[in-house]
Amino acid sequence: MKVVEALKVIDDGWVRKPEGFRVHFQKQENSEWVTEYSPGEKQKALDSDVVAWRLAWKLAEARKSDTPENDDGALVNIYVVDDLGNPTKYYASNQFEVFNRRDI
Amino acid sequence: MEGTGTFEKYRAMGELIASQGQHFVIALFILVVGLIVIKQGSKLLKLLLERFALKPQTVSTVNSIISIIVLVIVIATALEQLGMNSLVIRRVLFLVSLAVIGIIAIFRPLIPTLPFKVGNTVKVGDLLGKIEATTILNTRMRTFDGKTVFIPNSKIINDFVINYQFTETRRVKVDVGIGYDQDILKAKQILETIMIEDPRVKVTPRPTVYVLNLANGCVQLGGRCWVENAKYWTSRCELIEKTKLRFNHEGIIIAFPQLDVHHYHGDASPEFPGEEDHIREIDVK
């Protein structure tokens, strides 16, 4: 195996380089939970997971519901996804994290 | 008598406008359209020439020469509309254009040019900022803390200038020191992974981690990767942040400057090998 081929194997199998990040969240519309992303799926994704996680945390802090019964305006299940829609590990802990977690 | 003279002048002017007015308007139209075409054509020509990877100075010279030739043709056509199609005028125009082209071709390379364009991020001496405008005498720069600085062009020509946008990419250095008792290989792997998984970091040249030095209080690791110029600052800051947090999470302790002081009493036994001799020396003194 040539070194170039070996490097290709490493690139494909070791660490995936995402092309961008979005913040995933769910909110209530007409008493139904709908999933949205920021930036939207048709908009250009963020190129920094640090910025994406910061945005996620700020959204979570800004739209925390006072009580589980009062979900008006609340944003729940906030986390960062990559360009394929897969959840991304929080860069600080290297673990999957969800802000304002809610079982729906 | 005076009133009759004025009337005669106006009458003559009216006759002139009636007979030559149409030609005058057409000549003016040719001149205005010609100037607009030269200006727009010059921009297009510049873009076209830049594709051939010519030097900026060559592009500028060729562009100027072609613009002058077209300008002479436009003026000659306009004059022809006004009935001035004599051979003398054409020869004069031809000679003037040749002289101007000659001056440009000979003296252009001798005129010093500024090593940046408007909009570039540049460091001149101790000043770092974005170039907002350039004139013959000075250059206007806006620093990143919002100050507007007017720098004499003579100072720029005689000083070191770093143009951060001359190349598309720039290398990011992530240097970190870890304790001697830490797992170097694990630390290298974490640092390399952090760089590889960042979308802004270029695939080639590949991110690399080196053991830079075995320093006094730490093993120095150096991460090197390449990013786009425009994303350099945020990429660097975030890579450093990620490195600190990921090292913390993985249990790699980042070294910090420290000094171990050992204080011995007369009957103290040495704590580390080799210290016995040192204690003996102190006792003798």
Interface residues (C-beta under 8 A of the other chain):
Chain A: L7 D11 W14 V15 R16 K17 P18 E19 G20 F21 D47 S48 D49 V50 V51 Y91 A92 S93 N94
Chain B: T193 I196 E197 D198 P199 R200 V201 V203 R206 K231 T234 E238 E241 K242 L245 R246 H249 E250
